[in-house]
Amino acid sequence: MIRQRTTVINSGPNHNDVIQNVNTTHLSLVPQPEHNFIVENKYTRTPEKFNYIKHLRIQTKFRGNTPQLSQLIFPYEFSEGINIYAIPQNINNPENKQAFYDQVQQAIYDLVGLKIDSSNWINNINSLYYHNVTPLNLNANHKFLQGVKLWKSDVDYELQLGDKLTLKQVVTDVPALQFQTERGVYKEIGLFLKDDSIAKGADDIVLSGLRVILDAKSTSDENVFKTMFHIKPRHRLLNGTIHSEIVDQGLHPILRTEVGELSSVADEDVIPGECKLYYYINLNRSLIFDQFQSVPINSSLVINNGNKNLELPEYKINEWGNEVMFEFDTQPSQIDFTLHSRYQLPNASHTNASVIHSSLPQVFMACNVKDDHLLDKSPFDSRSVLGGNYEVYFTNNTVFYHINHDTSSSVNAKIPHGVTTFDRVNNITSITVLIGFTMIIYVILKKVITRKDDVVVSENKKNE
């Protein structure tokens, strides 16, 4: 049995004329003009068990302008690109450990077409972690997703595999919707709008509307239920935007983030004096973070996971990169994060630099709150035993106030490299060695011949 929970957020002022048809087998919804729906689709089913994978979580975020209403309700606040977390089980000997790596590699390849070697992972607080700045779509034909409808490609999603499989996908700007009963699928469709008139404060989101149950096995005529509930969100927003870009300095680029003046945190549930600003980023392996010299001013290093060798060239690093987080004592107006670049292999391009892409840093306020048990009661809460980038490093009573980047922000660093090919370098090296060897032989032979000539001259003089 597959359970489908579809949450439709009506961005209009009311539900007038939105429901076109509803009965025990069908539901038709049409948005009001210029107020298309925001939809989260969640599927749950019992998956095939893995021998060596205890938990697998894949979070993928595509670059785009996410509506603020979507951010407030559906928390997909993780790094752009693909983020993969894995916890092994039954690895009490080297053979089982390798079997885990083989099994998780095959599972990920089948799901997203990405092959991850055992040496590509890094360790975080409680799992293996892999990040790539390029987001990848799910394979809709995978056996785990049979009966699951992927509404659209190139949209944010999250997949978790453990005791059960959970897939969530959020789609914005959705026009008319049609639902009907389907054998083997229990469907619960909720139509809600955000009702600010009865909200108790900024930390209280009220959703009002109705739920419709579409179950092919049900014989009940009652399948429409008026519903209203309160959400205390774990992820929240601060007004304003920030800007991040690379300031080129040859081999030592600076990642500069303009923070400016941020609005203050004033929610009633926040404990006074227990908020701090954090800066979290996933760095490509071509960029070096020197934890002794590169920590931004007025901050302290909290997390640095990944290869910490500062001398190795890029092509000697197997790990995908580093996971880094800083905590700031005071709110900065500008954050300068000095990076260093690893030596790159020469290539045959017409440019003398490689462009290295990394995901944007996440800048947020983390605050402790009262009544933290209410955070878990939200049906949209994303906190899990693993993953969520920075989220796993905080306690359950922490809420996050995010600051969005502007559309022109990027982390694209130009790293100088030689303009040639590896074969050409080898050929030039071989020719140079051969020339040097020839010169040495020439000098040796010249000395031998000169010595023989001197001996002959000496003998001739004696004979005279």
QUIGI-V383534 format. One record per residue. N is the residue number from 1. RES is the residue in one small letter. PHI is phi in whole degrees, 0 to 359 (* if undefined). NEAR is the number of other C-alpha atoms within 10 Angstrom. Layout:
{{N,RES,PHI,NEAR} {N,RES,PHI,NEAR}}
//
This chain:
{{1,m,*,11} {2,i,256,17} {3,r,254,18} {4,q,245,22} {5,r,244,19} {6,t,250,22} {7,t,253,21} {8,v,254,23} {9,i,262,26} {10,n,272,23} {11,s,277,20} {12,g,281,17} {13,p,283,11} {14,n,203,15} {15,h,263,17} {16,n,302,10} {17,d,64,11} {18,v,283,16} {19,i,274,14} {20,q,271,14} {21,n,200,12} {22,v,212,15} {23,n,207,15} {24,t,286,19} {25,t,236,16} {26,h,221,14} {27,l,215,19} {28,s,237,15} {29,l,233,19} {30,v,228,20} {31,p,287,23} {32,q,289,19} {33,p,307,8} {34,e,65,10} {35,h,224,16} {36,n,300,18} {37,f,283,27} {38,i,247,21} {39,v,231,22} {40,e,247,22} {41,n,255,20} {42,k,235,22} {43,y,244,23} {44,t,226,20} {45,r,205,20} {46,t,271,15} {47,p,268,15} {48,e,291,13} {49,k,282,12} {50,f,261,17} {51,n,286,14} {52,y,239,20} {53,i,257,21} {54,k,278,16} {55,h,208,20} {56,l,227,22} {57,r,227,23} {58,i,240,23} {59,q,239,27} {60,t,235,27} {61,k,230,23} {62,f,264,19} {63,r,287,16} {64,g,176,11} {65,n,270,11} {66,t,277,15} {67,p,303,11} {68,q,300,12} {69,l,298,14} {70,s,295,19} {71,q,298,15} {72,l,293,15} {73,i,260,24} {74,f,252,21} {75,p,278,17} {76,y,244,23} {77,e,266,19} {78,f,233,18} {79,s,297,26} {80,e,298,25} {81,g,108,20} {82,i,243,23} {83,n,237,24} {84,i,234,24} {85,y,234,24} {86,a,216,25} {87,i,241,19} {88,p,276,20} {89,q,214,15} {90,n,57,13} {91,i,247,15} {92,n,273,8} {93,n,207,9} {94,p,302,9} {95,e,295,9} {96,n,291,16} {97,k,297,17} {98,q,293,14} {99,a,297,17} {100,f,298,24} {101,y,299,19} {102,d,294,15} {103,q,291,17} {104,v,289,23} {105,q,297,16} {106,q,292,15} {107,a,298,18} {108,i,292,17} {109,y,297,14} {110,d,293,17} {111,l,277,20} {112,v,230,17} {113,g,75,14} {114,l,245,13} {115,k,258,14} {116,i,247,17} {117,d,283,13} {118,s,300,17} {119,s,277,11} {120,n,277,17} {121,w,285,21} {122,i,238,21} {123,n,262,16} {124,n,247,20} {125,i,298,12} {126,n,213,14} {127,s,202,19} {128,l,277,19} {129,y,222,25} {130,y,226,23} {131,h,225,30} {132,n,220,21} {133,v,291,20} {134,t,270,16} {135,p,288,20} {136,l,231,22} {137,n,277,19} {138,l,284,21} {139,n,281,15} {140,a,294,16} {141,n,266,12} {142,h,297,13} {143,k,298,13} {144,f,293,17} {145,l,256,18} {146,q,297,10} {147,g,87,17} {148,v,260,21} {149,k,259,12} {150,l,275,18} {151,w,293,12} {152,k,198,11} {153,s,269,13} {154,d,60,15} {155,v,231,19} {156,d,296,27} {157,y,209,25} {158,e,217,21} {159,l,233,20} {160,q,234,21} {161,l,237,22} {162,g,203,17} {163,d,294,14} {164,k,221,14} {165,l,261,20} {166,t,233,19} {167,l,236,22} {168,k,237,20} {169,q,219,22} {170,v,248,21} {171,v,232,20} {172,t,253,19} {173,d,58,14} {174,v,264,15} {175,p,278,15} {176,a,304,13} {177,l,236,14} {178,q,232,11} {179,f,231,16} {180,q,210,16} {181,t,297,17} {182,e,215,14} {183,r,298,11} {184,g,83,13} {185,v,231,20} {186,y,267,20} {187,k,249,21} {188,e,235,18} {189,i,251,19} {190,g,249,21} {191,l,246,23} {192,f,223,24} {193,l,231,20} {194,k,280,22} {195,d,255,16} {196,d,281,13} {197,s,291,7} {198,i,242,12} {199,a,292,15} {200,k,275,12} {201,g,171,13} {202,a,293,14} {203,d,271,19} {204,d,236,17} {205,i,256,20} {206,v,251,20} {207,l,248,21} {208,s,232,20} {209,g,166,20} {210,l,208,15} {211,r,241,21} {212,v,238,23} {213,i,260,23} {214,l,242,24} {215,d,226,21} {216,a,298,16} {217,k,274,12} {218,s,286,13} {219,t,249,9} {220,s,281,8} {221,d,276,8} {222,e,266,11} {223,n,227,17} {224,v,241,17} {225,f,228,12} {226,k,295,12} {227,t,219,13} {228,m,216,15} {229,f,212,11} {230,h,259,19} {231,i,239,20} {232,k,257,23} {233,p,285,25} {234,r,280,25} {235,h,250,23} {236,r,228,21} {237,l,236,17} {238,l,255,16} {239,n,293,12} {240,g,99,15} {241,t,227,16} {242,i,239,19} {243,h,229,18} {244,s,236,22} {245,e,201,17} {246,i,271,20} {247,v,262,17} {248,d,293,14} {249,q,218,14} {250,g,64,14} {251,l,278,17} {252,h,230,18} {253,p,291,20} {254,i,248,21} {255,l,269,21} {256,r,254,17} {257,t,241,23} {258,e,273,16} {259,v,266,19} {260,g,70,14} {261,e,269,14} {262,l,259,15} {263,s,292,11} {264,s,281,9} {265,v,274,14} {266,a,231,12} {267,d,294,13} {268,e,294,14} {269,d,277,18} {270,v,283,21} {271,i,285,13} {272,p,303,13} {273,g,79,8} {274,e,242,12} {275,c,234,19} {276,k,218,16} {277,l,270,20} {278,y,232,23} {279,y,227,21} {280,y,238,20} {281,i,208,21} {282,n,257,27} {283,l,260,26} {284,n,300,21} {285,r,296,23} {286,s,284,24} {287,l,252,24} {288,i,258,24} {289,f,252,24} {290,d,267,15} {291,q,290,13} {292,f,262,7} {293,q,232,9} {294,s,250,16} {295,v,288,18} {296,p,303,18} {297,i,300,13} {298,n,65,13} {299,s,228,19} {300,s,232,15} {301,l,284,16} {302,v,254,13} {303,i,227,18} {304,n,212,18} {305,n,252,16} {306,g,133,21} {307,n,286,19} {308,k,258,14} {309,n,289,11} {310,l,269,13} {311,e,259,10} {312,l,291,13} {313,p,288,15} {314,e,304,17} {315,y,284,12} {316,k,258,12} {317,i,260,16} {318,n,270,15} {319,e,296,19} {320,w,294,22} {321,g,160,26} {322,n,229,24} {323,e,253,24} {324,v,229,20} {325,m,217,22} {326,f,243,20} {327,e,245,19} {328,f,256,18} {329,d,285,14} {330,t,231,10} {331,q,281,17} {332,p,274,18} {333,s,271,12} {334,q,211,17} {335,i,244,20} {336,d,252,18} {337,f,248,16} {338,t,280,20} {339,l,245,22} {340,h,230,19} {341,s,251,23} {342,r,278,22} {343,y,299,19} {344,q,255,17} {345,l,295,16} {346,p,298,18} {347,n,220,19} {348,a,267,12} {349,s,286,13} {350,h,273,8} {351,t,253,11} {352,n,256,15} {353,a,212,18} {354,s,264,19} {355,v,264,12} {356,i,255,16} {357,h,260,18} {358,s,231,25} {359,s,288,20} {360,l,296,25} {361,p,293,22} {362,q,257,21} {363,v,248,22} {364,f,206,21} {365,m,264,24} {366,a,248,22} {367,c,229,21} {368,n,275,21} {369,v,234,21} {370,k,277,12} {371,d,53,11} {372,d,293,18} {373,h,297,12} {374,l,287,14} {375,l,296,21} {376,d,291,17} {377,k,281,13} {378,s,291,16} {379,p,292,11} {380,f,252,18} {381,d,296,18} {382,s,258,18} {383,r,297,15} {384,s,219,11} {385,v,289,12} {386,l,212,23} {387,g,84,26} {388,g,83,21} {389,n,56,22} {390,y,292,19} {391,e,302,20} {392,v,291,16} {393,y,270,16} {394,f,245,13} {395,t,281,10} {396,n,292,16} {397,n,266,18} {398,t,258,20} {399,v,245,25} {400,f,237,24} {401,y,253,19} {402,h,268,22} {403,i,239,20} {404,n,285,19} {405,h,280,21} {406,d,284,13} {407,t,288,13} {408,s,267,8} {409,s,289,14} {410,s,197,18} {411,v,235,20} {412,n,243,19} {413,a,260,27} {414,k,266,21} {415,i,248,23} {416,p,299,19} {417,h,211,17} {418,g,289,17} {419,v,257,15} {420,t,189,15} {421,t,244,14} {422,f,297,13} {423,d,297,10} {424,r,294,13} {425,v,300,14} {426,n,298,11} {427,n,295,12} {428,i,297,12} {429,t,298,12} {430,s,297,12} {431,i,296,12} {432,t,298,12} {433,v,298,12} {434,l,297,12} {435,i,297,12} {436,g,298,12} {437,f,297,12} {438,t,297,12} {439,m,296,12} {440,i,297,12} {441,i,299,12} {442,y,298,12} {443,v,297,12} {444,i,296,12} {445,l,297,12} {446,k,298,12} {447,k,294,12} {448,v,297,12} {449,i,295,12} {450,t,298,12} {451,r,296,12} {452,k,297,12} {453,d,297,12} {454,d,295,12} {455,v,295,12} {456,v,297,11} {457,v,297,11} {458,s,297,11} {459,e,296,11} {460,n,296,10} {461,k,295,9} {462,k,295,7} {463,n,294,6} {464,e,289,5}}
//
